Amino acid sequence: MASRARLVTVLVIVGFIAFLFYSTLEVQRVECTVTVDFQGERRTATASGETESSATEQAQTAACGPLAQGMDESIACSRRPPTAVQCLPL
């Protein structure tokens, strides 16, 4: 009986992991690479999302991370138009 319970537990865990993997990848439909210039520095980052807009926003946030010091600069960097944007469907 213990081996049957162990098998059921393993199957439930594997099923749950497969569900998480599938649901995470299902939402990602577009991948965007964004280049941001801020305070004399340039960074490029890539992110994926359900829409081009959300992928671009996430990539810009990632690019601004190392450039900005503090919340004020993070907000200012995220409001600047990107220098370059390239999006591809997944």
N, CA, C and O atoms as CSV, one atom per row, in Angstrom:
chain,resi,resn,atom,element,x,y,z
A,1,MET,N,N,0.819,-1.191,0.000
A,1,MET,CA,C,0.000,0.000,0.000
A,1,MET,C,C,0.871,1.266,0.000
A,1,MET,O,O,0.512,2.271,-0.615
A,2,ALA,N,N,2.013,1.210,0.691
A,2,ALA,CA,C,2.880,2.380,0.772
A,2,ALA,C,C,3.458,2.735,-0.597
A,2,ALA,O,O,3.597,3.913,-0.926
A,3,SER,N,N,3.790,1.730,-1.385
A,3,SER,CA,C,4.349,2.016,-2.711
A,3,SER,C,C,3.295,2.621,-3.635
A,3,SER,O,O,3.621,3.441,-4.493
A,4,ARG,N,N,2.049,2.226,-3.467
A,4,ARG,CA,C,0.968,2.804,-4.283
A,4,ARG,C,C,0.760,4.273,-3.912
A,4,ARG,O,O,0.566,5.115,-4.789
A,5,ALA,N,N,0.798,4.576,-2.633
A,5,ALA,CA,C,0.657,5.963,-2.179
A,5,ALA,C,C,1.825,6.806,-2.681
A,5,ALA,O,O,1.644,7.957,-3.077
A,6,ARG,N,N,3.006,6.235,-2.662
A,6,ARG,CA,C,4.192,6.945,-3.148
A,6,ARG,C,C,4.060,7.221,-4.647
A,6,ARG,O,O,4.398,8.313,-5.104
A,7,LEU,N,N,3.576,6.251,-5.409
A,7,LEU,CA,C,3.384,6.417,-6.845
A,7,LEU,C,C,2.362,7.514,-7.134
A,7,LEU,O,O,2.576,8.345,-8.016
A,8,VAL,N,N,1.267,7.521,-6.404
A,8,VAL,CA,C,0.242,8.557,-6.584
A,8,VAL,C,C,0.824,9.927,-6.259
A,8,VAL,O,O,0.574,10.893,-6.981
A,9,THR,N,N,1.589,10.019,-5.191
A,9,THR,CA,C,2.210,11.290,-4.809
A,9,THR,C,C,3.160,11.781,-5.896
A,9,THR,O,O,3.137,12.959,-6.253
A,10,VAL,N,N,3.982,10.901,-6.418
A,10,VAL,CA,C,4.925,11.275,-7.478
A,10,VAL,C,C,4.171,11.724,-8.723
A,10,VAL,O,O,4.551,12.714,-9.347
A,11,LEU,N,N,3.114,11.018,-9.091
A,11,LEU,CA,C,2.329,11.404,-10.267
A,11,LEU,C,C,1.664,12.764,-10.085
A,11,LEU,O,O,1.615,13.558,-11.025
A,12,VAL,N,N,1.158,13.038,-8.897
A,12,VAL,CA,C,0.544,14.343,-8.629
A,12,VAL,C,C,1.590,15.445,-8.730
A,12,VAL,O,O,1.328,16.493,-9.319
A,13,ILE,N,N,2.760,15.223,-8.169
A,13,ILE,CA,C,3.824,16.236,-8.216
A,13,ILE,C,C,4.278,16.476,-9.656
A,13,ILE,O,O,4.433,17.624,-10.072
A,14,VAL,N,N,4.489,15.416,-10.408
A,14,VAL,CA,C,4.903,15.560,-11.810
A,14,VAL,C,C,3.821,16.276,-12.612
A,14,VAL,O,O,4.133,17.132,-13.440
A,15,GLY,N,N,2.565,15.939,-12.380
A,15,GLY,CA,C,1.459,16.613,-13.066
A,15,GLY,C,C,1.405,18.093,-12.742
A,15,GLY,O,O,1.166,18.919,-13.623
A,16,PHE,N,N,1.625,18.429,-11.483
A,16,PHE,CA,C,1.603,19.831,-11.068
A,16,PHE,C,C,2.747,20.607,-11.722
A,16,PHE,O,O,2.545,21.724,-12.198
A,17,ILE,N,N,3.924,20.030,-11.748
A,17,ILE,CA,C,5.072,20.690,-12.381
A,17,ILE,C,C,4.821,20.874,-13.878
A,17,ILE,O,O,5.142,21.923,-14.435
A,18,ALA,N,N,4.254,19.868,-14.524
A,18,ALA,CA,C,3.935,19.984,-15.951
A,18,ALA,C,C,2.911,21.091,-16.187
A,18,ALA,O,O,3.029,21.853,-17.147
A,19,PHE,N,N,1.913,21.180,-15.321
A,19,PHE,CA,C,0.909,22.240,-15.440
A,19,PHE,C,C,1.549,23.619,-15.287
A,19,PHE,O,O,1.259,24.520,-16.074
A,20,LEU,N,N,2.408,23.796,-14.296
A,20,LEU,CA,C,3.086,25.084,-14.106
A,20,LEU,C,C,3.928,25.444,-15.322
A,20,LEU,O,O,3.899,26.585,-15.783
A,21,PHE,N,N,4.662,24.498,-15.833
A,21,PHE,CA,C,5.506,24.728,-17.003
A,21,PHE,C,C,4.662,25.141,-18.202
A,21,PHE,O,O,4.982,26.117,-18.881
A,22,TYR,N,N,3.597,24.413,-18.464
A,22,TYR,CA,C,2.726,24.709,-19.601
A,22,TYR,C,C,2.055,26.071,-19.453
A,22,TYR,O,O,2.027,26.856,-20.400
A,23,SER,N,N,1.516,26.352,-18.270
A,23,SER,CA,C,0.797,27.617,-18.088
A,23,SER,C,C,1.736,28.813,-18.145
A,23,SER,O,O,1.331,29.893,-18.577
A,24,THR,N,N,2.970,28.644,-17.722
A,24,THR,CA,C,3.942,29.730,-17.798
A,24,THR,C,C,4.315,30.023,-19.247
A,24,THR,O,O,4.377,31.188,-19.642
A,25,LEU,N,N,4.558,29.006,-20.028
A,25,LEU,CA,C,4.963,29.210,-21.418
A,25,LEU,C,C,3.802,29.614,-22.314
A,25,LEU,O,O,4.017,30.281,-23.326
A,26,GLU,N,N,2.602,29.235,-21.976
A,26,GLU,CA,C,1.436,29.548,-22.798
A,26,GLU,C,C,1.217,31.056,-22.890
A,26,GLU,O,O,0.782,31.552,-23.930
A,27,VAL,N,N,1.508,31.782,-21.831
A,27,VAL,CA,C,1.258,33.220,-21.789
A,27,VAL,C,C,2.272,33.991,-22.629
A,27,VAL,O,O,1.957,35.073,-23.124
A,28,GLN,N,N,3.461,33.465,-22.796
A,28,GLN,CA,C,4.530,34.154,-23.506
A,28,GLN,C,C,4.329,34.018,-25.012
A,28,GLN,O,O,4.560,32.949,-25.577
A,29,ARG,N,N,3.902,35.087,-25.656
A,29,ARG,CA,C,3.633,35.028,-27.098
A,29,ARG,C,C,4.566,35.913,-27.925
A,29,ARG,O,O,4.711,35.713,-29.130
A,30,VAL,N,N,5.200,36.899,-27.268
A,30,VAL,CA,C,6.065,37.845,-27.970
A,30,VAL,C,C,7.339,38.023,-27.150
A,30,VAL,O,O,7.293,38.064,-25.921
A,31,GLU,N,N,8.474,38.130,-27.837
A,31,GLU,CA,C,9.737,38.422,-27.166
A,31,GLU,C,C,10.292,39.717,-27.739
A,31,GLU,O,O,10.439,39.852,-28.954
A,32,CYS,N,N,10.600,40.669,-26.864
A,32,CYS,CA,C,11.109,41.973,-27.304
A,32,CYS,C,C,12.478,42.245,-26.696
A,32,CYS,O,O,12.733,41.939,-25.532
A,33,THR,N,N,13.346,42.823,-27.504
A,33,THR,CA,C,14.647,43.298,-27.051
A,33,THR,C,C,14.610,44.816,-27.110
A,33,THR,O,O,14.281,45.401,-28.142
A,34,VAL,N,N,14.952,45.447,-25.990
A,34,VAL,CA,C,14.850,46.900,-25.855
A,34,VAL,C,C,16.211,47.458,-25.458
A,34,VAL,O,O,16.887,46.907,-24.590
A,35,THR,N,N,16.609,48.558,-26.102
A,35,THR,CA,C,17.822,49.281,-25.731
A,35,THR,C,C,17.411,50.617,-25.137
A,35,THR,O,O,16.591,51.338,-25.706
A,36,VAL,N,N,17.993,50.942,-23.976
A,36,VAL,CA,C,17.656,52.175,-23.259
A,36,VAL,C,C,18.933,52.972,-23.023
A,36,VAL,O,O,19.945,52.424,-22.584
A,37,ASP,N,N,18.880,54.272,-23.318
A,37,ASP,CA,C,19.954,55.204,-22.965
A,37,ASP,C,C,19.473,56.034,-21.787
A,37,ASP,O,O,18.404,56.641,-21.843
A,38,PHE,N,N,20.274,56.060,-20.707
A,38,PHE,CA,C,19.893,56.831,-19.528
A,38,PHE,C,C,21.154,57.324,-18.841
A,38,PHE,O,O,22.031,56.532,-18.495
A,39,GLN,N,N,21.241,58.613,-18.648
A,39,GLN,CA,C,22.369,59.269,-17.982
A,39,GLN,C,C,23.712,58.853,-18.585
A,39,GLN,O,O,24.662,58.541,-17.866
A,40,GLY,N,N,23.771,58.855,-19.902
A,40,GLY,CA,C,25.019,58.579,-20.595
A,40,GLY,C,C,25.399,57.112,-20.695
A,40,GLY,O,O,26.463,56.791,-21.223
A,41,GLU,N,N,24.566,56.225,-20.208
A,41,GLU,CA,C,24.845,54.796,-20.307
A,41,GLU,C,C,23.778,54.118,-21.154
A,41,GLU,O,O,22.663,54.619,-21.298
A,42,ARG,N,N,24.139,52.979,-21.705
A,42,ARG,CA,C,23.217,52.231,-22.568
A,42,ARG,C,C,23.159,50.779,-22.095
A,42,ARG,O,O,24.181,50.159,-21.801
A,43,ARG,N,N,21.930,50.254,-22.029
A,43,ARG,CA,C,21.713,48.852,-21.666
A,43,ARG,C,C,20.672,48.242,-22.593
A,43,ARG,O,O,19.747,48.918,-23.042
A,44,THR,N,N,20.836,46.968,-22.869
A,44,THR,CA,C,19.880,46.217,-23.677
A,44,THR,C,C,19.389,45.034,-22.855
A,44,THR,O,O,20.167,44.373,-22.167
A,45,ALA,N,N,18.083,44.776,-22.937
A,45,ALA,CA,C,17.499,43.643,-22.222
A,45,ALA,C,C,16.407,43.016,-23.079
A,45,ALA,O,O,15.825,43.666,-23.947
A,46,THR,N,N,16.146,41.755,-22.820
A,46,THR,CA,C,15.120,41.008,-23.548
A,46,THR,C,C,14.113,40.449,-22.556
A,46,THR,O,O,14.476,39.977,-21.478
A,47,ALA,N,N,12.836,40.510,-22.938
A,47,ALA,CA,C,11.770,39.944,-22.109
A,47,ALA,C,C,10.664,39.426,-23.010
A,47,ALA,O,O,10.554,39.823,-24.170
A,48,SER,N,N,9.854,38.545,-22.471
A,48,SER,CA,C,8.721,38.018,-23.231
A,48,SER,C,C,7.438,38.316,-22.481
A,48,SER,O,O,7.441,38.529,-21.269
A,49,GLY,N,N,6.341,38.326,-23.224
A,49,GLY,CA,C,5.051,38.608,-22.621
A,49,GLY,C,C,3.917,38.198,-23.529
A,49,GLY,O,O,4.127,37.700,-24.635
A,50,GLU,N,N,2.712,38.418,-23.042
A,50,GLU,CA,C,1.530,38.050,-23.809
A,50,GLU,C,C,1.334,38.980,-24.997
A,50,GLU,O,O,0.897,38.548,-26.063
A,51,THR,N,N,1.663,40.276,-24.813
A,51,THR,CA,C,1.523,41.259,-25.883
A,51,THR,C,C,2.864,41.947,-26.111
A,51,THR,O,O,3.767,41.871,-25.277
A,52,GLU,N,N,2.976,42.617,-27.251
A,52,GLU,CA,C,4.196,43.372,-27.550
A,52,GLU,C,C,4.407,44.472,-26.517
A,52,GLU,O,O,5.535,44.731,-26.097
A,53,SER,N,N,3.329,45.110,-26.116
A,53,SER,CA,C,3.410,46.186,-25.133
A,53,SER,C,C,3.943,45.683,-23.791
A,53,SER,O,O,4.821,46.313,-23.200
A,54,SER,N,N,3.426,44.566,-23.311
A,54,SER,CA,C,3.877,44.056,-22.016
A,54,SER,C,C,5.314,43.548,-22.093
A,54,SER,O,O,6.076,43.729,-21.142
A,55,ALA,N,N,5.700,42.922,-23.194
A,55,ALA,CA,C,7.073,42.450,-23.344
A,55,ALA,C,C,8.049,43.621,-23.418
A,55,ALA,O,O,9.135,43.567,-22.842
A,56,THR,N,N,7.659,44.684,-24.132
A,56,THR,CA,C,8.504,45.877,-24.227
A,56,THR,C,C,8.663,46.533,-22.859
A,56,THR,O,O,9.764,46.936,-22.481
A,57,GLU,N,N,7.574,46.637,-22.128
A,57,GLU,CA,C,7.625,47.247,-20.792
A,57,GLU,C,C,8.526,46.449,-19.854
A,57,GLU,O,O,9.321,47.031,-19.116
A,58,GLN,N,N,8.408,45.131,-19.875
A,58,GLN,CA,C,9.241,44.292,-19.013
A,58,GLN,C,C,10.716,44.378,-19.406
A,58,GLN,O,O,11.587,44.410,-18.537
A,59,ALA,N,N,10.996,44.416,-20.696
A,59,ALA,CA,C,12.386,44.530,-21.152
A,59,ALA,C,C,12.976,45.878,-20.762
A,59,ALA,O,O,14.141,45.959,-20.371
A,60,GLN,N,N,12.175,46.940,-20.868
A,60,GLN,CA,C,12.664,48.260,-20.483
A,60,GLN,C,C,12.939,48.311,-18.983
A,60,GLN,O,O,13.940,48.887,-18.557
A,61,THR,N,N,12.072,47.720,-18.190
A,61,THR,CA,C,12.294,47.668,-16.742
A,61,THR,C,C,13.590,46.928,-16.430
A,61,THR,O,O,14.359,47.357,-15.571
A,62,ALA,N,N,13.832,45.820,-17.122
A,62,ALA,CA,C,15.065,45.061,-16.910
A,62,ALA,C,C,16.297,45.849,-17.343
A,62,ALA,O,O,17.335,45.784,-16.685
A,63,ALA,N,N,16.193,46.587,-18.435
A,63,ALA,CA,C,17.324,47.388,-18.909
A,63,ALA,C,C,17.609,48.548,-17.969
A,63,ALA,O,O,18.768,48.904,-17.759
A,64,CYS,N,N,16.569,49.139,-17.405
A,64,CYS,CA,C,16.742,50.288,-16.512
A,64,CYS,C,C,17.302,49.890,-15.146
A,64,CYS,O,O,17.895,50.719,-14.457
A,65,GLY,N,N,17.119,48.641,-14.753
A,65,GLY,CA,C,17.561,48.193,-13.430
A,65,GLY,C,C,18.985,48.582,-13.082
A,65,GLY,O,O,19.197,49.237,-12.061
A,66,PRO,N,N,19.978,48.206,-13.892
A,66,PRO,CA,C,21.361,48.550,-13.552
A,66,PRO,C,C,21.712,50.020,-13.797
A,66,PRO,O,O,22.724,50.503,-13.290
A,67,LEU,N,N,20.895,50.727,-14.562
A,67,LEU,CA,C,21.195,52.122,-14.892
A,67,LEU,C,C,20.723,53.092,-13.818
A,67,LEU,O,O,21.358,54.121,-13.588
A,68,ALA,N,N,19.625,52.774,-13.165
A,68,ALA,CA,C,18.985,53.710,-12.240
A,68,ALA,C,C,19.403,53.430,-10.802
A,68,ALA,O,O,19.559,52.280,-10.392
A,69,GLN,N,N,19.578,54.499,-10.055
A,69,GLN,CA,C,19.891,54.424,-8.631
A,69,GLN,C,C,18.727,55.018,-7.853
A,69,GLN,O,O,18.573,56.239,-7.817
A,70,GLY,N,N,17.924,54.203,-7.246
A,70,GLY,CA,C,16.794,54.695,-6.466
A,70,GLY,C,C,15.507,54.738,-7.274
A,70,GLY,O,O,15.502,54.560,-8.492
A,71,MET,N,N,14.422,54.979,-6.559
A,71,MET,CA,C,13.094,54.943,-7.169
A,71,MET,C,C,12.885,56.073,-8.168
A,71,MET,O,O,12.313,55.847,-9.234
A,72,ASP,N,N,13.337,57.290,-7.847
A,72,ASP,CA,C,13.136,58.421,-8.764
A,72,ASP,C,C,13.791,58.163,-10.120
A,72,ASP,O,O,13.179,58.404,-11.161
A,73,GLU,N,N,15.011,57.683,-10.111
A,73,GLU,CA,C,15.704,57.395,-11.368
A,73,GLU,C,C,15.073,56.210,-12.093
A,73,GLU,O,O,15.018,56.197,-13.322
A,74,SER,N,N,14.600,55.223,-11.349
A,74,SER,CA,C,13.925,54.079,-11.983
A,74,SER,C,C,12.688,54.528,-12.737
A,74,SER,O,O,12.437,54.083,-13.857
A,75,ILE,N,N,11.914,55.412,-12.117
A,75,ILE,CA,C,10.710,55.936,-12.766
A,75,ILE,C,C,11.091,56.768,-13.982
A,75,ILE,O,O,10.481,56.639,-15.044
A,76,ALA,N,N,12.106,57.627,-13.827
A,76,ALA,CA,C,12.538,58.471,-14.944
A,76,ALA,C,C,13.043,57.620,-16.111
A,76,ALA,O,O,12.738,57.911,-17.267
A,77,CYS,N,N,13.801,56.585,-15.816
A,77,CYS,CA,C,14.324,55.716,-16.873
A,77,CYS,C,C,13.193,54.972,-17.578
A,77,CYS,O,O,13.206,54.838,-18.802
A,78,SER,N,N,12.231,54.496,-16.825
A,78,SER,CA,C,11.135,53.730,-17.437
A,78,SER,C,C,10.219,54.603,-18.283
A,78,SER,O,O,9.498,54.093,-19.140
A,79,ARG,N,N,10.241,55.908,-18.053
A,79,ARG,CA,C,9.399,56.821,-18.839
A,79,ARG,C,C,10.077,57.311,-20.114
A,79,ARG,O,O,9.418,57.879,-20.985
A,80,ARG,N,N,11.377,57.098,-20.231
A,80,ARG,CA,C,12.084,57.515,-21.451
A,80,ARG,C,C,11.743,56.567,-22.586
A,80,ARG,O,O,11.626,55.361,-22.370
A,81,PRO,N,N,11.581,57.096,-23.792
A,81,PRO,CA,C,11.350,56.195,-24.923
A,81,PRO,C,C,12.602,55.353,-25.183
A,81,PRO,O,O,13.713,55.880,-25.123
A,82,PRO,N,N,12.450,54.079,-25.467
A,82,PRO,CA,C,13.615,53.240,-25.750
A,82,PRO,C,C,14.343,53.710,-27.014
A,82,PRO,O,O,13.724,54.241,-27.936
A,83,THR,N,N,15.651,53.509,-27.042
A,83,THR,CA,C,16.450,53.840,-28.212
A,83,THR,C,C,16.138,52.890,-29.359
A,83,THR,O,O,16.075,53.302,-30.517
A,84,ALA,N,N,15.945,51.620,-29.033
A,84,ALA,CA,C,15.630,50.613,-30.054
A,84,ALA,C,C,14.723,49.548,-29.450
A,84,ALA,O,O,14.861,49.183,-28.282
A,85,VAL,N,N,13.795,49.057,-30.265
A,85,VAL,CA,C,12.888,47.972,-29.861
A,85,VAL,C,C,12.786,46.991,-31.022
A,85,VAL,O,O,12.551,47.388,-32.164
A,86,GLN,N,N,12.964,45.720,-30.724
A,86,GLN,CA,C,12.784,44.678,-31.737
A,86,GLN,C,C,11.983,43.547,-31.108
A,86,GLN,O,O,12.402,42.962,-30.109
A,87,CYS,N,N,10.827,43.242,-31.697
A,87,CYS,CA,C,9.946,42.201,-31.165
A,87,CYS,C,C,9.747,41.087,-32.186
A,87,CYS,O,O,9.648,41.328,-33.389
A,88,LEU,N,N,9.691,39.868,-31.672
A,88,LEU,CA,C,9.464,38.689,-32.508
A,88,LEU,C,C,8.409,37.807,-31.856
A,88,LEU,O,O,8.396,37.661,-30.634
A,89,PRO,N,N,7.526,37.219,-32.654
A,89,PRO,CA,C,6.549,36.289,-32.070
A,89,PRO,C,C,7.234,34.993,-31.646
A,89,PRO,O,O,8.207,34.560,-32.263
A,90,LEU,N,N,6.721,34.391,-30.600
A,90,LEU,CA,C,7.273,33.106,-30.135
A,90,LEU,C,C,6.482,31.951,-30.694
A,90,LEU,O,O,6.796,30.794,-30.414
